[in-house]
Amino acid sequence: MSENEEMIDLSFTQNRELSWLRFNDRVLSEAANKEVPLMERFRFISIFTSNLDEFFMVRVGSLFDLAAIAPKHIDSKSGLTPEEQLENIFFSVDPLYKKRDALFTNVMKELSNRGVIELSYNDLTDEERDYVLNYSREYIKPLFSPQIVDATHPFPEIVNKLTYIAASVKDKNKNKRIGLIEIPESAPQIIMLPGDECRYIRTEEFVKAIMNLVFLSYEILETIVFRVTRNADITLDEEKFDDDNIDMISHMKKVLKKRKKLAPVRLEINGNSETLEEMLTKKLSIKKHQVFKCSCPLNLSYAYSLKPKSRDLYYPLYNSRYPDYLIPHESMWNQIVQRDVLLFFPYQSMQPFLDLLKEAANDPEVVSIKMTVYRLAKHSMIARTLCEAAENGKDVTVLMELRARFDEENNIEWAEELEESGCKIIYGREGYKCHSKICLITKKSGNKMSYVTQIGTGNYNEKTSTIYTDLSLMTVDRGIAADAIEFFQNMMIGNLEGNYNELMVAPYSMKTRLFDLIDEEIAKGSKGQIVIKANSVTDRELIDKFSEASCAGVKIILIIRGICCILPNIHGKTDNVMVNSIVGRFLEHSRIYSFGTGEDQKLYIGSADIMTRNQDKRTEIACPIKSPEIKAFINRYIRRSLQDNVNRRVMLPNGEYAMPDSKGKDPFDVQEYYLSHAIHLSKSKTHDKSHHKIKYEAKDKMQDKKLNLSFFDKFFKRSKKK
């Protein structure tokens, strides 16, 4: 251990991987919540499983790599080596599997009582067996490539995350062999049975039952279903270019092919066979503790394919509302000129932003549209509109991130289509992902230039805007526009060290600016206040700065959905830190940074989490909120989030989560609140162009007076007493 590593204070921090596992346990706990509709509980089990898949591919995969190349490397939050972290992970994951399997059994039993029935092959009637066999001949059998492993047919390459069925078989000469069937991605996961009820059989269960028909000349002795998870942590900067002139898209296509063939990090098995398990661990060079035996299906994504008719099995339907403070079918540009516009997803529709883009694509005075893209929807109206704008002669520049993990193929396809339409496609600087969410539209009227800048916390993705909570600001503020112009010009030449007056931009200046803002609160002592809502907190430097602020008396309230490496309420270190987490119907995704109170409050929204990768290794943007009414709304949103006593949990000093004390209080779910309550912003168009101030409605004035930001101080003190 180096001298610097010895100086790291581990008394108020925790390992990020173990923190993430606690978060995923929170996701799984939603499946146990009787207040959640049954099909949604099933989907939470599916989400937990897919989350765990990605965790093993990326985080566990990277730790295996680190253990090989730097075995003595010490984690700055836990003091653990890579091998020690892996030991802790495998130890912690095992009970989560058991919890998942038990919940699956219970949920499926309850669903069966409600007409959602999973059947085995033996449960089928003769007519149903005929139906399934005929279906299989048409849609499944042509996709199969069964194999007997022997001297002339070696053990095949097992593809990452594909489901396989392995069988121990015996030929006519009593020789034992291994039979393998791959269930390809193109095959359906389930076979729905005819009739009005939601009755089905899983494809792998059907195939297991008819293995004797697949391997006709063999006796089937034992069968298992298995799945291998491989290290998928390939990043562009780790790759070597064979040719300095190779284009980015071609290179990424090669990278994606490699991902499927990296080293196995996990083996999941459904079924019991020591023979087959031993064979697989040997062939895959995998250790015993990397093997997980499951009683539930290994791939649960079919939870979204089931369509029972009973609506009470799901969350109530909702439609994202068009904001009542905007006028549909009128110029969005003109409305933004009158006032800063905030959209709040998923409670509000993305349509106003789509309307703005459509208007810009067809407005003869619009000369350019510039946008960063991290994740697009499969069928993206945003991308289509950008293509339309380019075809209409607009200068369209798209900073496309091809390395958005597991969305690379979709982004490659869109990059090619955008380029064919005449868009200028640029890529981020090598080694730095572009995670910013910014769009700049430029209009030229005579000699006058005007701008609309949009900055958000979420991706330009119509699908995720209906299930993620995010904020999107649209403004004509010229100071913000000037920084946006500077940002895109810097990106064109790969300059990450630009100077910005309004925006916080990583990797060069955001962390420095955050330090300055924290220092301003430290100078206020016990009157200082920091409220941050984000997905994760892992950056060691900022964690230490939070501790410094806490020791100075600054009250720090964190609302962190996932990983949080800072531990709250550690004496002499984080006495004034409180950590909250909300996991509910929608994925909490917005990033909000608030420093100070009242007139002195500085409030930002942006794309960056409090993670080293966001602050030091990505291009990120955070934008100041200048509109008093938007600032007041965001404060109300934070306040209501902290009042949630249904989905909110409070972190304990040991990193575990507990229910907040709600004795004597009615249940309050912040997500349900915004589903049923319109967002109050003024329709007034009285406009102070210097600061984009809006005259408030009396209702909003009263709400803001009532809030007065003293809520946070009282909330913090009340919570500390408990």
C-alpha positions in Angstrom: 0.0 0.0 0.0 1.3 3.4 -1.0 1.6 6.4 1.4 -1.3 8.1 -0.3 -3.5 5.0 0.0 -2.6 4.8 3.7 -3.9 8.4 4.2 -7.3 7.7 2.8 -10.0 7.9 5.5 -12.4 4.9 5.1 -14.4 5.6 8.1 -17.3 7.3 6.3 -17.3 5.6 2.9 -18.4 2.2 1.4 -17.5 0.1 -1.6 -19.4 1.1 -4.7 -20.2 -2.4 -5.8 -21.7 -3.4 -2.5 -23.6 -0.1 -2.5 -25.0 -1.0 -5.9 -26.1 -4.4 -4.7 -28.0 -2.8 -1.9 -29.7 -0.6 -4.5 -30.6 -3.6 -6.6 -32.0 -5.3 -3.5 -34.2 -2.2 -3.2 -35.5 -2.9 -6.7 -36.2 -6.5 -5.8 -38.0 -5.4 -2.7 -40.6 -3.8 -4.9 -41.6 -7.3 -6.0 -42.4 -8.1 -2.4 -44.6 -5.0 -2.0 -48.2 -6.1 -1.9 -49.3 -2.5 -2.8 -47.6 -3.0 -6.2 -49.8 -4.7 -8.9 -48.9 -8.3 -9.6 -47.6 -7.9 -13.2 -45.5 -4.9 -12.1 -44.1 -7.1 -9.3 -43.1 -9.6 -11.9 -41.5 -6.9 -13.9 -39.5 -5.7 -10.9 -38.1 -9.2 -10.7 -37.2 -9.0 -14.3 -35.6 -5.6 -13.9 -33.5 -6.9 -10.9 -32.3 -9.8 -13.1 -31.3 -7.6 -16.1 -29.6 -5.1 -13.7 -27.6 -8.0 -12.3 -26.7 -9.2 -15.8 -25.2 -5.8 -16.6 -23.5 -5.6 -13.2 -21.7 -8.8 -13.9 -20.8 -8.0 -17.5 -19.4 -4.5 -16.6 -18.5 -4.1 -13.0 -17.5 -7.7 -12.1 -15.9 -8.0 -15.5 -13.7 -4.9 -14.9 -12.7 -6.2 -11.5 -11.5 -9.5 -13.0 -9.4 -7.4 -15.4 -8.1 -5.3 -12.6 -7.3 -8.3 -10.5 -5.2 -9.6 -13.4 -3.3 -6.4 -14.2 -3.1 -4.6 -10.9 -3.8 -7.2 -8.1 -2.6 -4.8 -5.3 -4.8 -1.9 -6.4 -6.7 -0.5 -3.4 -10.3 0.8 -3.7 -10.4 4.4 -2.4 -13.7 3.9 -0.6 -13.3 0.5 1.0 -9.6 -0.2 1.1 -10.2 -3.6 -0.7 -8.1 -5.1 -3.4 -9.9 -6.3 -6.6 -9.9 -9.9 -5.4 -11.3 -8.9 -2.0 -14.1 -6.9 -3.8 -14.9 -9.9 -5.9 -15.1 -12.1 -2.8 -17.5 -9.7 -1.1 -19.6 -9.4 -4.3 -20.0 -13.2 -4.7 -20.8 -13.6 -1.0 -23.4 -10.8 -1.2 -25.0 -11.9 -4.4 -25.9 -15.5 -3.3 -28.7 -14.4 -0.8 -30.1 -12.1 -3.5 -30.5 -15.0 -5.8 -32.4 -17.0 -3.1 -34.6 -13.9 -2.4 -35.3 -13.5 -6.1 -36.2 -17.2 -6.6 -38.5 -17.2 -3.6 -40.3 -14.0 -4.8 -40.7 -15.4 -8.3 -42.3 -18.5 -6.9 -44.8 -16.5 -4.8 -45.6 -14.0 -7.6 -46.2 -16.7 -10.1 -48.5 -18.5 -7.7 -50.5 -15.3 -7.2 -50.5 -14.6 -11.0 -51.8 -18.2 -11.6 -54.8 -17.4 -9.4 -55.4 -14.4 -11.6 -55.3 -16.3 -14.9 -51.7 -15.8 -15.8 -50.6 -19.4 -15.9 -47.2 -20.9 -16.8 -47.5 -24.6 -17.8 -45.1 -27.5 -18.1 -45.2 -29.8 -21.1 -46.8 -32.5 -18.9 -49.6 -30.0 -18.0 -50.7 -29.6 -21.6 -53.7 -31.3 -23.1 -53.3 -33.4 -26.2 -54.7 -30.6 -28.3 -52.3 -28.1 -26.7 -49.3 -30.4 -27.2 -50.2 -30.7 -30.9 -50.5 -26.9 -31.1 -47.1 -26.4 -29.4 -45.4 -29.0 -31.6 -46.8 -27.4 -34.8 -45.8 -23.9 -33.6 -42.3 -25.3 -32.8 -41.9 -26.8 -36.3 -42.8 -23.4 -37.9 -41.1 -20.9 -35.6 -38.5 -22.6 -33.4 -37.1 -25.8 -34.9 -35.6 -24.0 -38.0 -33.6 -21.8 -35.7 -32.0 -24.7 -33.7 -28.5 -26.1 -34.2 -28.3 -29.1 -31.8 -24.9 -30.5 -31.2 -23.3 -33.6 -29.7 -19.9 -32.8 -28.1 -17.4 -35.4 -29.1 -14.0 -35.8 -30.8 -15.2 -34.4 -34.1 -17.5 -31.8 -32.6 -15.6 -29.8 -29.9 -17.3 -27.8 -27.2 -18.7 -24.6 -28.9 -18.2 -21.0 -28.1 -20.9 -20.1 -25.6 -22.5 -16.8 -26.5 -22.9 -14.2 -23.8 -26.3 -14.2 -22.1 -27.9 -16.7 -24.5 -29.9 -19.6 -23.0 -28.7 -23.1 -23.6 -30.0 -26.5 -22.7 -27.4 -29.2 -21.9 -28.1 -32.9 -21.7 -26.2 -35.9 -20.6 -27.0 -38.5 -23.2 -26.1 -42.1 -23.9 -25.7 -43.6 -27.4 -26.5 -47.1 -28.5 -23.1 -48.3 -27.5 -23.6 -47.0 -23.9 -21.1 -44.2 -24.5 -22.0 -41.1 -22.6 -22.0 -37.7 -24.5 -23.0 -34.2 -24.0 -25.8 -32.7 -26.1 -26.3 -28.9 -26.5 -29.1 -26.8 -27.8 -28.8 -23.0 -28.1 -32.0 -21.0 -27.8 -31.1 -18.1 -30.2 -32.1 -14.5 -29.6 -34.5 -14.7 -32.6 -36.5 -17.5 -31.0 -39.5 -16.6 -28.8 -39.0 -16.9 -25.1 -42.6 -18.2 -24.5 -45.2 -20.0 -26.5 -48.7 -18.6 -25.9 -51.5 -21.2 -25.9 -54.7 -20.6 -27.7 -57.7 -19.4 -25.7 -58.8 -16.3 -23.8 -56.7 -16.8 -20.7 -53.0 -15.9 -20.5 -51.6 -19.4 -20.6 -48.1 -20.2 -21.9 -45.1 -22.5 -21.8 -41.5 -21.3 -21.8 -39.5 -22.3 -24.8 -36.7 -23.8 -22.9 -39.1 -25.9 -20.8 -40.7 -27.2 -24.0 -37.4 -28.0 -25.6 -36.2 -29.9 -22.5 -39.4 -32.0 -22.6 -38.8 -33.0 -26.3 -35.0 -33.6 -26.1 -35.6 -37.2 -27.1 -37.2 -36.0 -30.3 -34.1 -33.8 -31.0 -31.4 -36.4 -30.2 -33.3 -39.3 -31.7 -30.6 -42.0 -31.4 -29.7 -41.1 -27.8 -31.1 -41.8 -24.4 -31.6 -38.6 -22.4 -30.1 -39.0 -18.9 -30.1 -35.5 -17.3 -30.9 -32.0 -18.5 -30.2 -28.5 -17.3 -30.7 -25.0 -18.6 -27.7 -22.7 -18.3 -26.5 -19.2 -19.2 -23.0 -17.7 -19.2 -22.3 -14.1 -18.5 -19.1 -12.8 -20.1 -17.0 -9.7 -19.3 -18.4 -7.0 -21.6 -16.3 -4.1 -20.3 -14.7 -3.2 -23.6 -14.2 0.5 -23.9 -12.9 2.3 -26.9 -9.9 3.8 -25.2 -8.7 0.4 -24.2 -8.7 -0.8 -27.8 -5.8 -0.5 -30.2 -6.3 0.9 -33.6 -4.9 -1.4 -36.3 -5.1 1.5 -38.7 -4.8 5.1 -37.6 -7.2 6.1 -40.4 -9.9 3.6 -39.4 -13.3 5.2 -39.0 -15.2 5.2 -35.7 -18.2 3.2 -36.9 -16.1 0.4 -38.4 -14.1 0.2 -35.2 -17.1 0.0 -33.0 -18.6 -2.8 -35.0 -15.4 -4.8 -34.4 -15.6 -4.0 -30.7 -19.1 -5.3 -30.4 -18.2 -8.6 -32.0 -15.4 -9.0 -29.4 -17.8 -8.3 -26.5 -19.6 -11.6 -27.1 -16.4 -13.6 -26.7 -14.7 -12.3 -23.7 -13.9 -14.3 -20.6 -16.9 -15.8 -18.6 -17.5 -14.3 -15.2 -20.7 -16.1 -14.1 -22.5 -19.4 -14.8 -26.2 -19.7 -14.0 -27.8 -23.1 -13.9 -31.5 -24.1 -13.7 -31.7 -27.8 -12.8 -29.5 -30.4 -11.0 -26.8 -32.4 -12.6 -23.3 -32.7 -11.0 -22.0 -34.2 -14.2 -23.2 -31.3 -16.4 -22.2 -28.7 -13.9 -18.7 -30.1 -13.6 -18.4 -30.3 -17.4 -19.4 -26.7 -17.8 -17.1 -25.3 -15.1 -14.2 -27.2 -16.7 -15.0 -26.1 -20.2 -15.5 -22.5 -19.3 -12.6 -22.4 -16.8 -14.9 -21.0 -14.2 -14.7 -21.4 -10.4 -17.3 -22.9 -8.1 -18.2 -19.6 -6.4 -19.0 -18.2 -9.9 -21.8 -20.7 -10.3 -25.3 -19.8 -9.3 -28.1 -22.4 -9.2 -31.5 -20.9 -9.8 -35.0 -22.3 -9.5 -36.5 -19.5 -11.6 -35.9 -18.9 -15.3 -32.5 -17.4 -16.2 -33.9 -14.8 -18.5 -37.1 -13.0 -17.3 -37.4 -10.4 -20.1 -40.6 -12.3 -21.2 -42.3 -10.5 -18.4 -43.0 -7.7 -20.9 -44.4 -10.2 -23.5 -47.3 -11.3 -21.3 -50.5 -9.4 -21.9 -53.2 -10.4 -19.4 -56.4 -8.5 -19.9 -57.1 -7.5 -16.3 -56.0 -3.9 -16.0 -55.7 -4.2 -12.2 -52.6 -6.4 -12.7 -50.8 -3.3 -13.9 -50.2 0.3 -12.7 -53.1 2.5 -13.7 -52.8 3.9 -17.2 -51.5 7.5 -17.5 -50.8 9.8 -20.3 -48.0 12.3 -20.2 -49.7 15.7 -20.2 -49.0 18.5 -22.6 -48.1 21.4 -20.2 -51.2 23.6 -19.5 -48.9 26.6 -19.5 -48.1 26.1 -23.2 -50.3 26.5 -26.1 -50.4 23.6 -28.6 -50.1 24.3 -32.3 -48.6 27.7 -31.6 -45.0 28.5 -32.3 -42.8 27.0 -29.5 -40.0 29.4 -30.4 -42.3 32.4 -29.6 -43.5 30.8 -26.4 -39.9 30.2 -25.2 -39.1 33.9 -26.1 -41.8 34.9 -23.6 -40.6 32.7 -20.8 -38.1 29.9 -19.9 -39.9 26.6 -20.4 -39.4 23.5 -18.2 -40.6 20.0 -19.1 -40.9 17.4 -16.4 -40.9 13.8 -17.6 -42.7 11.5 -17.5 -45.6 13.5 -16.0 -45.3 15.9 -19.0 -45.0 15.0 -22.6 -41.8 15.5 -24.6 -44.1 16.8 -27.4 -43.2 20.5 -26.9 -39.6 19.8 -27.5 -40.5 17.7 -30.6 -42.7 20.6 -31.7 -39.8 22.9 -31.3 -37.5 20.7 -33.4 -40.2 20.2 -36.1 -40.7 24.0 -36.2 -37.0 24.6 -36.5 -36.6 22.0 -39.3 -39.2 23.9 -41.4 -38.5 27.5 -40.4 -36.7 29.3 -43.3 -35.0 31.6 -40.7 -33.5 28.7 -38.8 -29.9 28.2 -40.0 -28.5 25.5 -37.8 -29.4 22.8 -35.2 -26.6 21.3 -33.0 -27.3 18.5 -30.6 -25.5 15.9 -28.5 -26.8 12.3 -28.6 -26.1 9.6 -26.1 -29.1 7.2 -26.4 -31.8 7.4 -29.0 -35.1 5.5 -29.2 -35.2 2.6 -31.7 -37.8 4.5 -33.7 -36.6 8.0 -33.0 -38.8 11.0 -34.1 -36.0 13.3 -32.9 -33.5 11.6 -35.3 -36.1 11.7 -38.1 -36.7 15.4 -37.6 -32.9 16.1 -37.7 -32.8 14.2 -41.0 -35.7 16.4 -42.2 -33.9 19.6 -41.1 -30.8 18.6 -43.0 -32.8 17.7 -46.1 -34.4 21.2 -45.8 -30.9 22.8 -46.0 -30.3 23.4 -42.3 -26.8 23.0 -41.0 -27.3 20.1 -38.7 -24.5 18.9 -36.5 -24.9 15.9 -34.2 -22.2 15.0 -31.6 -22.9 11.2 -31.6 -21.7 9.0 -28.8 -21.1 5.5 -30.2 -20.0 4.1 -26.9 -23.2 4.4 -25.0 -23.0 1.0 -23.4 -25.3 -1.6 -24.9 -26.9 1.0 -27.2 -23.9 1.1 -29.6 -25.6 -0.8 -32.4 -28.6 1.5 -32.4 -26.4 4.6 -32.3 -24.3 3.3 -35.2 -27.4 2.7 -37.3 -28.7 6.2 -36.6 -25.3 7.8 -37.2 -25.2 6.3 -40.6 -28.8 7.4 -41.4 -28.2 10.9 -40.2 -25.1 11.2 -42.2 -26.9 10.0 -45.4 -29.5 12.7 -44.9 -26.8 15.4 -44.8 -26.2 15.8 -41.1 -22.6 16.5 -40.0 -21.7 13.7 -37.5 -18.9 14.3 -35.1 -17.6 12.1 -32.3 -16.3 12.9 -28.8 -12.6 13.1 -28.1 -10.9 9.7 -27.7 -11.1 8.5 -24.2 -14.0 10.8 -23.2 -17.6 9.8 -23.7 -20.0 12.6 -24.5 -22.9 12.3 -22.0 -24.1 15.9 -22.3 -27.7 16.7 -23.1 -27.7 20.0 -25.0 -29.4 21.3 -28.2 -28.7 24.7 -29.7 -31.0 26.1 -32.4 -29.9 29.3 -34.3 -32.2 31.6 -36.2 -31.1 34.5 -38.4 -33.6 37.3 -39.0 -32.0 39.9 -41.3 -28.8 40.7 -39.4 -30.1 39.6 -36.1 -29.1 36.2 -34.6 -31.3 34.6 -31.9 -31.0 31.2 -30.1 -33.0 28.6 -28.2 -30.9 26.4 -26.0 -32.3 23.2 -24.5 -30.4 21.5 -21.7 -31.7 18.4 -19.9 -31.0 15.7 -17.4 -32.1 12.8 -19.6 -31.5 11.5 -23.1 -33.2 12.5 -26.3 -35.3 9.3 -26.2 -39.0 9.3 -26.5 -39.4 5.9 -24.9 -37.4 6.6 -21.7 -39.1 10.0 -21.3 -42.2 8.0 -20.4 -40.6 5.9 -17.7 -37.7 8.1 -16.4 -38.1 11.2 -14.3 -36.1 14.0 -16.0 -36.1 17.7 -16.4 -35.7 19.6 -19.7 -35.1 23.4 -19.9 -35.6 25.5 -23.0 -34.4 29.1 -22.9 -33.5 32.1 -25.1 -31.0 33.3 -22.5 -28.1 34.7 -24.5 -25.5 34.0 -21.9 -26.4 30.3 -21.9 -26.5 30.4 -25.7 -23.0 31.9 -25.9 -21.7 29.1 -23.8 -23.6 26.5 -26.0 -21.9 28.0 -29.1 -18.5 27.9 -27.4 -19.2 24.2 -26.3 -20.0 23.0 -29.8 -17.1 24.8 -31.4 -14.8 23.3 -28.8 -16.2 19.8 -29.5 -15.6 20.3 -33.2 -11.9 20.6 -32.5 -11.7 18.2 -29.6 -11.0 20.9 -27.0 -12.1 19.9 -23.5 -10.7 22.9 -21.8 -13.1 25.6 -22.9 -14.0 28.6 -20.7 -17.7 29.0 -19.9 -19.5 31.7 -17.9 -22.9 30.2 -17.3 -22.6 26.4 -17.8 -20.7 23.9 -15.7 -18.8 21.7 -18.2 -16.9 18.5 -17.4 -14.3 17.2 -17.6 -12.4 20.5 -17.3 -14.3 22.9 -15.1 -17.3 21.2 -13.5 -15.6 19.7 -10.5 -13.7 22.9 -9.9 -17.0 24.9 -10.0 -18.7 22.4 -7.6 -15.8 22.8 -5.2 -16.2 26.6 -5.3 -20.0 26.3 -4.7 -19.3 24.0 -1.7 -16.7 26.4 -0.4 -19.3 29.2 -0.5 -21.6 27.1 1.7 -18.7 26.2 4.1 -18.1 29.9 4.6 -21.7 30.2 5.9 -21.1 27.5 8.5 -24.3 26.1 10.0 -26.4 28.4 7.7 -25.0 26.6 4.6 -27.1 24.1 2.8 -26.5 21.7 -0.1 -29.2 19.6 -1.7 -28.2 17.2 -4.5 -30.4 14.7 -6.4 -28.5 12.3 -8.6 -28.1 8.7 -9.6 -24.8 7.9 -7.9 -22.1 9.4 -5.6 -18.7 7.8 -6.0 -16.1 10.5 -6.6 -13.6 10.4 -3.7 -12.6 14.1 -4.0 -16.2 15.3 -3.8 -17.0 12.9 -1.0 -14.2 14.3 1.0 -15.4 17.8 0.2 -18.9 16.9 1.4 -17.3 15.6 4.7 -15.4 18.9 5.0 -18.7 20.8 4.5 -20.5 18.7 7.0 -17.8 19.3 9.6 -18.2 23.0 9.0 -21.9 22.7 9.9 -23.3 22.7 6.4 -26.5 20.6 6.0 -26.2 18.2 3.1 -29.3 16.4 1.8 -28.6 13.8 -0.9 -31.4 12.1 -2.9 -29.4 9.3 -4.6 -31.2 6.5 -6.5 -28.4 4.0 -6.8 -24.8 3.9 -5.7 -23.8 6.1 -2.8 -20.3 5.6 -1.4 -20.6 8.3 1.4 -22.1 7.0 4.6 -24.3 9.5 6.6 -24.2 10.4 10.2 -20.7 9.2 11.0 -19.5 11.1 14.0 -16.9 13.8 13.2 -17.1 13.1 9.5 -20.7 13.2 8.1 -22.8 14.3 11.1 -24.7 16.7 8.8 -25.2 14.4 5.8 -28.5 12.7 5.1 -28.9 10.2 2.3 -32.3 9.3 0.8 -33.2 6.9 -2.0 -36.4 6.6 -4.0 -37.2 3.5 -6.0 -40.7 3.4 -7.5 -42.8 3.1 -10.6 -40.6 5.4 -12.6 -36.8 5.4 -12.6 -35.5 8.5 -10.8 -33.0 10.0 -13.3 -32.9 13.8 -12.9 -29.8 15.5 -11.6 -30.3 18.6 -9.5 -27.6 20.6 -7.7 -28.7 23.2 -5.1 -26.4 25.4 -3.1 -27.7 27.9 -0.5 -31.1 29.1 0.3 -33.5 31.9 -0.4 -32.3 34.7 -2.7 -28.7 33.3 -2.5 -29.7 29.9 -3.8 -27.8 28.7 -6.9 -29.6 25.9 -8.6 -28.5 23.8 -11.6 -29.8 20.9 -13.6 -27.6 18.7 -15.7 -26.4 15.4 -17.0 -23.6 14.5 -14.5 -23.7 12.3 -11.5 -21.2 12.7 -8.6 -19.0 10.1 -10.1 -15.4 10.2 -11.2 -16.3 9.0 -14.7 -18.8 11.9 -15.1 -16.6 14.5 -13.6 -13.2 13.5 -15.1 -13.8 11.1 -18.0 -17.0 12.4 -19.8 -18.3 15.5 -21.4 -21.1 16.7 -19.2 -23.1 19.9 -18.8 -25.0 21.5 -16.0 -27.1 24.7 -16.5 -28.2 27.3 -14.0 -31.9 27.8 -13.4 -32.5 31.6 -13.6 -36.3 31.7 -13.8 -37.7 32.3 -10.3 -40.8 30.3 -10.9 -38.9 27.3 -12.3 -36.5 27.5 -9.4 -39.5 27.5 -7.0 -41.0 24.5 -8.8 -37.8 22.5 -8.5 -37.6 23.3 -4.8 -41.2 22.1 -4.4 -40.3 18.9 -6.2 -37.4 18.3 -3.9 -39.5 19.0 -0.9 -42.2 16.6 -2.0 -39.5 14.0 -2.7 -38.3 14.3 0.9 -41.9 13.9 2.1 -42.3 10.6 0.3 -42.9 7.9 2.9 -43.9 5.1 0.5 -41.0 4.7 -1.9 -38.3 6.7 -0.1 -35.7 5.0 2.1 -33.2 6.6 4.4 -29.6 5.3 4.5 -28.2 4.3 7.9 -24.6 4.8 8.9 -23.9 1.1 8.0 -25.1 1.6 4.4 -28.3 -0.2 4.8 -31.7 1.4 4.0 -34.6 1.9 6.3 -38.2 3.2 6.0 -38.6 6.8 7.1 -40.6 7.4 10.2 -44.2 8.0 9.0 -46.0 7.7 12.3 -49.1 9.8 12.3 -48.7 10.7 8.7 -50.7 9.8 5.7 -49.0 7.8 2.9 -47.4 10.1 0.4 -45.9 8.9 -2.9 -44.2 11.7 -4.8 -44.5 9.9 -8.2 -48.2 9.3 -7.7 -48.6 12.9 -6.6 -47.3 14.2 -9.9 -49.3 11.7 -11.9 -52.5 13.2 -10.4 -51.5 16.8 -10.0 -50.9 19.3 -12.8 -47.6 21.2 -12.6 -48.2 24.8 -11.5 -46.4 27.3 -13.6 -47.7 30.6 -14.6 -49.4 31.3 -18.0 -48.4 34.9 -17.7 -46.3 36.3 -20.5 -44.9 39.4 -18.7 -41.3 39.0 -19.3 -38.1 40.6 -18.0 -35.6 39.7 -20.7 -32.5 40.3 -18.6 -33.3 37.4 -16.3 -36.4 35.8 -17.9 -38.5 36.6 -14.9 -42.2 35.7 -15.0 -45.0 37.2 -13.0 -46.4 34.6 -10.7 -49.9 33.5 -10.2 -51.1 34.2 -6.7 -51.4 30.5 -6.1 -47.7 30.0 -6.9 -46.7 33.0 -4.8 -48.5 31.5 -1.7 -46.9 28.1 -2.3 -43.4 29.6 -2.5 -44.0 31.8 0.5 -45.1 28.7 2.4 -42.0 26.8 1.3 -39.5 29.7 1.9 -36.8 27.0 1.7 -36.9 26.7 5.5 -38.5 23.3 5.0 -35.1 21.8 4.3 -33.6 23.0 7.5 -36.6 21.8 9.5 -36.7 18.5 7.6 -33.0 17.9 8.3 -33.3 18.6 12.0 -36.4 16.5 12.3 -34.8 13.6 10.6 -31.6 13.8 12.7 -33.7 13.6 15.9 -35.1 10.3 14.7 
